Amino acid sequence: MTQPFRLRRTVLRIAVLSALMPLSGLTSAADAPDANALLASTDAIRFPQESFQVDIDIESRQNDGEGADHHRYRVLSKGREDTVVLTMEPASERGQILLMKQRDLWIFMPSVSQPVRLSLAQRLTGQVANGDLARANFTGDYTAKYLREEAMEGKAAHVLELTAVDDGVTYAKVEYWIDAATTRPIKAAFYAISGRLLKTCEYMDYKEMAGAIRPTRLVMTDALKAGNVSVMSYSAMNPRPLPDKLFTKEYLKKLN
């Protein structure tokens, strides 16, 4: 085989590979978006940056076919680090209050004189953990790594891996799908420290709330027990000034 023929064959192989690369759907490391900037963008889409109030209804269904369980909460949040969660329904739990200060969480109950310390990972109701309601600060709780780009529901999606900054956050690891065109969250998969998949969450029904287009329905599906699903519906989200004293144990003890 002559040297010119070998050269022509090498050039042809390079040309074919170059033509196929755009069809692969892969994003090279050099072209990958900034993972932490993407994460911050999705946080801003999910909730306002400033102080706000929102009502959250949670409908939970079990695989045993029993009727749905309904809870309603009013969430008051300030600066992503301070949150108060008021239980509105059912009537038997009314008066219970969750207080989150950074990643410290307490529950106040009318029948107990002192607040009780809770874990963010502890289940609140159905498939919803305390941290799902009381803390929505992915940017502060996780370090983001860009994994890949893939097709999701016919659209290009960025996929991030979120690793907990310490063991005090709600989940050890999260796999997170983000719409490449809008940076809106599409789906999340939540993992335990053992690597076991706990549940998935789909972000749905985008509507205008508090001055931006945000997901108004989150569908959480248990990965361990088929048929166990909780649907979180957001309504009446409005920015409002909230005094610092609201986010103190002393003030909330007076409310109870």
C-alpha positions in Angstrom: 0.0 0.0 0.0 1.5 3.3 -1.0 2.0 6.2 1.4 -0.4 8.6 -0.5 -3.2 6.0 -0.2 -2.7 5.6 3.5 -2.8 9.4 3.9 -6.0 9.6 1.9 -7.6 6.9 4.0 -6.6 8.7 7.2 -8.0 12.0 6.0 -11.3 10.3 4.9 -11.6 8.6 8.4 -11.2 12.0 10.1 -13.7 13.6 7.9 -16.3 10.9 8.6 -15.8 11.2 12.4 -16.1 14.9 12.2 -19.3 14.6 10.3 -20.8 12.2 12.9 -19.8 14.1 16.0 -22.7 16.7 15.8 -25.2 13.9 15.6 -24.0 12.2 18.8 -25.8 14.6 21.1 -22.8 14.7 23.4 -21.4 17.8 25.0 -17.7 17.9 25.4 -16.1 18.9 28.6 -14.8 22.1 27.0 -18.3 23.1 25.8 -20.2 22.0 29.0 -22.2 24.8 30.7 -21.3 26.0 34.2 -23.1 23.5 36.4 -23.4 25.8 39.4 -24.7 28.7 37.4 -27.4 26.4 35.9 -28.4 25.2 39.4 -28.7 28.8 40.6 -30.9 29.6 37.6 -33.3 26.8 38.4 -33.5 27.8 42.0 -34.5 31.3 40.9 -37.2 29.8 38.6 -38.7 27.6 41.4 -39.0 30.3 44.0 -38.6 34.1 44.3 -35.2 35.4 45.6 -36.9 37.8 48.1 -39.2 37.1 51.0 -42.5 35.4 49.9 -45.5 33.4 51.0 -47.0 30.4 49.3 -49.7 27.8 50.0 -48.9 24.1 49.2 -51.4 21.3 49.0 -50.1 17.7 49.2 -52.2 14.8 48.0 -50.7 11.4 48.8 -51.8 8.0 47.4 -50.7 4.6 48.6 -50.4 1.4 46.6 -52.9 -0.3 49.0 -55.7 1.5 47.2 -56.9 3.5 50.2 -58.2 7.0 49.8 -55.9 10.0 49.2 -54.4 11.8 52.2 -54.6 15.6 52.0 -52.4 18.2 53.8 -52.2 21.9 53.3 -49.3 24.1 54.4 -48.5 27.8 54.3 -44.9 28.5 53.8 -43.2 31.8 54.7 -39.6 32.1 53.4 -36.9 34.7 53.7 -33.6 34.7 51.9 -33.6 30.9 51.2 -32.2 30.3 54.7 -35.1 31.1 57.0 -38.5 29.4 56.6 -41.6 28.9 58.6 -44.1 26.2 57.6 -47.6 26.5 59.1 -49.9 23.4 59.0 -53.4 24.5 57.9 -55.0 21.1 57.2 -56.0 18.6 58.5 -57.7 20.2 61.5 -56.1 17.6 63.8 -52.6 18.9 63.0 -53.4 22.6 62.8 -51.1 24.7 65.0 -48.0 22.6 64.2 -45.2 24.9 62.9 -41.9 24.0 61.4 -39.0 26.5 61.7 -35.9 26.3 59.6 -32.8 28.4 60.3 -30.2 27.6 57.7 -30.2 23.8 58.0 -31.5 23.6 61.6 -35.1 22.4 61.8 -37.5 22.4 64.7 -41.2 21.5 65.1 -43.5 23.4 67.5 -46.6 21.6 68.6 -49.5 23.0 70.8 -49.3 20.1 73.1 -45.5 20.3 73.7 -43.9 23.2 75.6 -40.5 23.1 73.9 -39.7 22.8 70.2 -38.4 19.4 69.0 -35.4 19.1 66.7 -36.0 17.3 63.4 -34.0 16.1 60.4 -34.5 17.6 56.9 -34.6 14.0 55.5 -37.3 12.9 57.8 -40.6 12.2 56.1 -43.3 14.9 56.6 -46.2 13.3 54.7 -46.5 10.8 51.9 -43.3 11.0 49.7 -42.6 14.6 50.9 -39.6 15.1 53.4 -39.3 18.0 55.8 -36.6 19.5 53.6 -38.8 19.3 50.5 -41.1 21.9 52.1 -38.9 23.8 54.5 -35.8 24.2 52.4 -35.5 24.6 48.6 -32.0 25.9 48.4 -30.2 23.5 46.0 -27.5 26.0 45.4 -26.5 26.2 49.1 -26.9 22.5 49.8 -25.2 20.8 46.9 -22.1 21.0 44.7 -23.1 20.6 41.0 -21.3 18.6 38.3 -22.3 18.6 34.7 -22.8 15.1 33.5 -24.2 15.2 29.9 -26.8 16.5 27.5 -29.7 14.2 26.5 -33.1 14.3 24.9 -36.0 14.6 27.4 -39.6 14.6 26.2 -38.3 15.7 22.8 -36.2 18.5 24.1 -32.5 18.9 24.8 -31.9 18.7 28.6 -28.8 19.3 30.7 -28.2 16.6 33.3 -26.4 17.6 36.6 -25.2 15.5 39.5 -25.7 17.3 42.8 -23.6 16.1 45.7 -24.5 17.1 49.3 -22.1 19.6 50.9 -22.5 17.8 54.2 -24.7 15.1 55.9 -27.2 17.7 57.2 -29.0 18.2 53.9 -32.2 16.4 52.7 -30.6 14.0 50.2 -27.0 12.6 49.7 -27.2 13.0 45.9 -29.5 14.3 43.3 -29.6 13.7 39.5 -31.2 16.8 38.0 -32.6 17.3 34.5 -32.9 20.9 33.2 -34.5 22.2 30.0 -31.5 23.4 27.9 -33.5 26.2 26.3 -35.2 27.7 29.3 -33.2 26.3 32.3 -36.5 25.2 33.8 -36.3 22.0 36.0 -37.8 19.0 34.4 -37.1 16.1 36.7 -35.0 15.1 39.7 -34.0 11.7 41.1 -33.1 11.7 44.8 -30.6 9.2 46.3 -29.7 8.0 49.8 -26.1 8.0 51.1 -26.0 4.2 50.2 -26.6 5.1 46.5 -30.1 3.7 46.6 -32.7 5.7 44.6 -35.4 6.9 47.0 -37.8 8.8 44.7 -38.2 10.9 41.6 -39.8 14.3 41.2 -41.4 15.8 38.0 -41.8 19.6 37.7 -45.0 20.3 35.9 -47.7 22.9 35.0 -45.6 26.0 34.6 -47.6 29.1 35.2 -47.0 32.7 36.2 -46.6 33.2 40.0 -44.9 36.0 41.8 -43.6 37.6 38.7 -42.1 34.6 36.9 -43.1 31.4 35.1 -42.7 28.6 37.7 -43.7 25.0 38.2 -47.0 24.8 40.1 -47.2 21.0 40.5 -44.6 18.6 41.6 -45.2 14.8 41.3 -43.1 12.7 43.7 -43.0 9.0 43.1 -41.6 6.4 45.5 -38.9 4.4 43.9 -39.1 1.7 46.6 -42.9 1.1 46.7 -44.7 1.1 43.3 -47.9 3.2 43.4 -46.9 5.5 46.3 -47.2 9.0 44.9 -47.5 12.5 46.4 -48.5 15.6 44.4 -47.5 19.0 45.6 -49.6 21.9 44.2 -48.5 25.5 44.7 -50.9 28.5 44.9 -51.2 32.0 46.1 -47.4 32.6 45.8 -46.7 36.3 46.6 -43.7 38.4 47.6 -44.2 40.0 51.1 -42.0 41.6 53.7 -41.3 39.3 56.6 -39.8 40.5 59.9 -36.7 38.7 61.3 -38.5 38.0 64.6 -40.9 35.6 62.8 -38.0 33.2 62.3 -37.1 32.8 65.9 -38.0 30.1 68.4 -39.1 32.6 71.0 -41.6 34.2 68.7 -43.1 30.9 67.5 -43.5 29.7 71.0 -45.7 32.7 71.7 -47.9 31.7 68.7 -48.5 28.3 70.2 
